[in-house]
Amino acid sequence: MADVRVSAASLRTAATGIFVACGVSEEDARLVADSLVQADLWGHQSHGVLRVGWYADRLRAGVMQSSTKTEVVAGLGAVATIDGHDGIGQVVTARAAEEALDRAAQHGVGVVSVRNSNHFGTAAYFTRMAPPRGCIAILTTNSSPAMAPWGGRGKLVGSNPWSIAAPIGGGKQMVLDIANTAVARGKIYLARNQGSEIPDGWAVASDGTPTRDPATALLGTVLPMAGHKGYGISVMVDVLSGVLGGSGFGSGVSGPYQAERPGRSGHLYLALDIAAFSPVAEFEDRMNALVAELKSGSREGADPVRYPGELEDLAEERNLRDGVLLPERTVADLRRVGEELGVEVLA
């Protein structure tokens, strides 16, 4: 299939229109659309507009509420628990981030646990909210089962991503956003849309044999990163994200591509006010020293060493200039969903 180059502005308009047609408020629809398009700009199409149709299906099925009503159900000083009441994951998480950052401004740290939420796209979209406010953010989330427990079989453990973002200075950030599987399951869906094989080591078929076919992989299980280490980290992220706050965990969490039942996803957002630890300027000086040391390890004749998050910033600059290159199937899916909802998409 041929790829199609589309501007970020056109993608935002298309996704926003689809979500509004599903009953989402204009403000919330813009937030969700922006989070997905931002993933495409960063070069992570597995979490981009590829997911619009899945979200629309969940909204139309009623397992994800079009009107997101969050409620603080517990709170003590720096700590709070928010119930998302099956609202849209991006909207719930943005409100949790604001709550955590506000509490960090008062107490030096803000910790917000979220229950009964949904898939929220890229975790970095929300951790990146913290550095402009002088904070470091850590965000964890659980997800629907994708891999087998180490030494076992069957989909019982989610990829359970997590992200950390810290300011470097000059408006730049160091950002890590990873899943604990060898690859995010969305990248397998992207490979399917591209009509390409997946690399060895990403997934196994339902009978446990290695596969390079994305359709077969989606029926099987994704492999953990770093063997038993990825499995162990994923389980502990589920403890922080789901068990701690009273949300779903393990097989009790449903994914964005499932329109049969509520997501019950849980998150944990931790904000650290840098000024409570040391002067912000001194922190940024040390961060810049760390970046310089990392880059000093660049090999002659090779691409320079990049700090976490730098590749995404470079990709965003390129994709804003040239447009996002999407698989034809992804664009066709957007148009199909728009047509079903009576919305003209990417005309």
C-alpha positions, -999 to 999 in steps of 0.1 A, spaced: 0 0 0 12 35 -7 18 60 21 -1 93 23 14 125 36 -11 146 57 -6 178 76 -9 177 114 -36 204 113 -57 183 89 -53 153 111 -63 173 142 -94 186 124 -104 151 112 -100 134 146 -117 163 165 -147 161 141 -150 124 146 -150 126 184 -175 155 184 -198 134 162 -195 107 189 -209 131 215 -176 144 230 -174 181 238 -153 203 215 -128 210 242 -123 173 251 -123 162 215 -95 187 207 -74 173 236 -78 137 225 -72 145 189 -41 166 198 -27 137 219 -30 112 190 -16 136 163 12 145 187 22 108 188 23 108 150 45 139 150 69 123 174 71 93 151 51 69 172 22 61 148 14 30 169 -3 56 193 -15 81 167 -46 85 146 -44 48 140 -65 46 172 -93 70 163 -116 43 150 -110 22 181 -119 51 204 -150 59 182 -161 23 185 -158 24 223 -177 57 225 -205 44 203 -207 12 223 -210 32 255 -182 14 273 -162 47 272 -183 77 282 -184 107 258 -189 131 287 -159 126 311 -168 133 347 -139 129 371 -143 128 409 -117 132 437 -128 103 459 -99 105 484 -73 131 493 -48 139 520 -23 167 515 0 157 486 -20 126 477 -54 121 459 -74 94 442 -95 103 412 -123 81 398 -126 86 360 -160 69 358 -151 53 325 -144 86 309 -119 92 280 -84 83 292 -67 115 278 -92 138 295 -90 119 328 -52 118 328 -49 155 319 -70 164 349 -50 140 371 -18 157 359 -31 191 368 -42 179 402 -8 164 409 11 195 397 -11 217 418 -5 196 449 33 195 441 33 234 441 18 233 477 37 203 491 68 197 470 53 165 457 19 156 443 8 120 438 -25 112 421 -39 77 416 -66 72 389 -92 44 388 -118 35 361 -101 52 333 -92 42 297 -63 41 273 -47 76 272 -24 74 242 13 82 248 23 87 284 48 113 274 20 136 263 12 140 300 46 138 317 57 166 293 32 189 311 54 190 342 88 205 332 72 239 321 60 241 357 94 233 372 86 197 380 97 162 371 68 138 363 65 101 365 34 84 350 25 47 351 -5 29 336 -17 -6 332 -31 -20 300 -50 -50 287 -32 -84 289 -6 -87 260 20 -111 273 23 -143 293 38 -144 328 74 -154 327 76 -192 324 39 -194 318 14 -191 290 -17 -171 281 -23 -133 279 -23 -124 316 1 -94 319 -2 -60 302 26 -40 285 20 -15 313 39 16 300 56 43 321 71 77 314 95 101 331 100 137 320 125 163 334 135 198 322 169 204 307 165 241 302 158 263 273 124 247 268 139 213 262 131 181 281 146 147 287 117 122 283 114 85 285 82 67 275 84 29 272 63 -3 274 76 -33 292 70 -56 262 95 -60 235 73 -36 215 40 -18 220 12 -38 206 2 -8 185 33 -12 165 21 -47 155 -12 -31 144 8 -5 125 28 -32 107 -5 -49 97 -16 -15 83 16 -12 64 14 -47 51 49 -55 65 63 -83 86 74 -77 122 109 -84 134 119 -116 152 116 -113 190 85 -92 190 58 -118 195 48 -155 193 18 -172 179 -10 -186 201 8 -219 201 40 -203 213 60 -205 181 78 -174 168 61 -154 141 68 -125 118 32 -122 107 14 -93 125 -21 -108 122 -8 -141 138 11 -121 164 -21 -102 174 -38 -136 181 -8 -147 201 13 -129 228 38 -101 228 72 -109 243 85 -90 273 115 -67 270 147 -80 286 131 -114 294 121 -118 330 130 -82 338 103 -68 315 78 -92 330 87 -82 366 86 -45 359 52 -48 342 37 -66 371 50 -40 396 36 -12 373 3 -29 376 6 -28 414 12 10 412 -14 17 386 -43 -7 392 -41 -24 425 -31 6 446 -59 29 435 -87 3 434 -89 1 396 -88 -30 373 -56 -50 371 -43 -80 352 -71 -95 331 -95 -70 345 -83 -43 321 -96 -40 286 -78 -24 256 -88 4 233 -95 -20 204 -121 -39 225 -156 -24 224 -173 -50 246 -165 -38 281 -152 -8 302 -114 -3 302 -110 -1 340 -75 11 334 -56 27 363 -28 53 364 -4 68 389 9 104 383 38 116 404 49 152 402 82 164 420 87 202 424 124 206 416 126 238 438 117 217 468 150 198 463 174 224 449 174 256 429 159 250 394 188 267 377 213 244 394 192 214 385 192 225 348 229 231 349 234 195 361 210 182 335 230 200 307 262 185 321 246 150 320 235 156 283 270 169 274 286 138 290 263 115 271 270 132 238 307 130 244 303 93 238 294 98 201 314 78 177 332 95 149 314 91 116 282 80 132 250 98 142 255 117 175 243 102 207 207 113 216 193 118 250 159 103 258 132 124 240 155 141 216 146 119 186 109 127 192 117 164 192 136 161 159 108 140 144 82 166 154 102 193 137 105 173 105 68 161 104 55 196 112 74 208 82 67 180 57 35 165 70 30 130 86 35 101 63 7 76 71 -1 41 57 -29 42 32 -49 19 54 -48 43 83 -61 71 61 -88 49 47 -99 38 82 -102 75 92 -124 82 61 -145 52 68 -152 62 104 -159 97 93 -184 85 67 -202 63 92 -206 94 115 -215 118 87 -182 138 91 -162 148 60 -126 136 68 -94 145 49 -113 156 18 
